[in-house]
Amino acid sequence: MLVNVLMEQRVLQIKEDLELFDNDLDKYEYIIDLGKSLEPLDKDNEKDENLVQGCTSKVWLICEKKEDKLHFKANSNAMIVKGLVYILITLFSNLRAKEILDINLDVLKKLNLAEIITPNRQSGVVGMMKRIKEYAQALKENNEK
């Protein structure tokens, strides 16, 4: 399936980037640097209804539909989480709702993020992925009406 190939390519690129660093601290700093390049989220969108559940830090996530594809924007009040958000947005943006729904959410394992981020952060990443899937599901259901 084409989307799985696209997702695999995106995952492989991020994984290769992370593997350039020999130790976890350097990987951690790299993830923080990714977060610095996160597109700013309008302050109007930093409201409770856009908060992701399951995150220790605050994460606001919104979804916009452009030409039948979903685009995600987000922000967080924690530097490392901003980097994780950047990774997820890179993986899931510019895909159709059905494509997102067809993706297996074992990204943490593929990226080996579990080795360098705490269980609470891992839980937050899972919460963000679930929220992305919820957006995709809602859009799919809306399109079927």
N, C-alpha and C positions, 0 to 999 in steps of 0.2 A: 504494500500500500504506500502510495507516494508520501502521504503525511508522515507515516512512521519513518520513512527514509529521511525526510526533512528534519524531523525531531531528532533522529539518531545523529544527523550531521551537526545539529546545534549542540546536542549533549556532548558529542565527541570533541567539538571545538573548545567548549568550556573546560572539559576534563583535561584536554591537552594543555590548555593555558594554566590550569591549576598544577599540573604535573611538572611545570617548569621550575617550581619552587621545591627545594629540598626538605624544608621543615614546615611544620604546621603554622608556626608564627608568621612566616612569610606568606603562606597561603591566606591566612587570616587578614593580613595587611592588604593583600591583593583584593580580597573580597570587599574590604572597606573602601579601597580605591575605586572599585566598580560602582559602589554606591554613590560616590561623589559625582559620577557622570549621569546619574539618574535624572531624567527630565523633571523639572519642578512640577508639583501638583498645585493647582489653584487652591488657595486657602479655603475657598467656598466648599471644596470637596472634602476637606478635613473635618467631617462631621460624623457623629455616632453611627449613622446608618451605613457608612462606608468602612467602618472598622472591621477588621478581620478577627473572628473569634479564634481562640486557641493560642494567640500570640501573647507572650509576656510583655513585649514592647507594644507600643501603638503602631498599627499598620493600617493605613487607609488605602483601599483598592477600588478603582473604578474601571468600568469597561465602556468602550465606545465601539460602535459598529460603523465600519467604513467599507462600502462595496462588498457586503456579505462576509466580511472578515472581522474578527474581534481584535481590538487593540486595547491593551491594558496600561493604566498609569497608576502609580502608587507612590507613597511616601511613608517614612517611618521616623520615629523620634530616636532611634538607635542606629549608630553608624554601621555596625556589622549587619544589621537587619536590612538596611538600605541596600547593601551589596547583595544580599540574598534575594531581595525583591527584584533588583536589577537582573539577576540570573533568571528568575522565574518569568519576568516580563519578556526577556529575550527568547526564552523557550516557547512561550505560549502565544505571544502576539502575532498578528497577521495570519491567523488560522481561522477556518470556518468553525462554527459551533460543533458540528458533527465530528470534525477532525479532532477537536479538543476532547470531546466525549469518548472518542475511540482510543485515546492515549492512556496507557497504563501509567499510574502515578508512582513508579518506583525510581524516580529521578534521583532521590537521595542516594540510593545504592549505586546507581550508575556513575554519579559524580563523586562518590566517596566522601560526601559532605559529612556523613555521620561520624567520620573519623576526626573531624576538626571542629564541629560545632556541638554545643551542649544538647542534651535531650530536650530541654525547654525550647531551644531554637529549632530543633528538628520538628517538634510539635507545631511550632509556628509556621514552618515551611509547609507542613502537611495542611495546616489550616488555610494557608494562602492558596495552595493547589485545589483544595476543596471549594474555596470561594470562586476560583476561576472556573471550575467545573459547574458550579451553581449558575454562574452568569451564562455559560454556554447552554446549559439545560433550559434555562428560562427563555433564552433567545430562540432555541430550537422549538420549544413549545409554542411560543408566540408566533413563529413562522408557520406552524402547522394549523393555526386557527383560521 
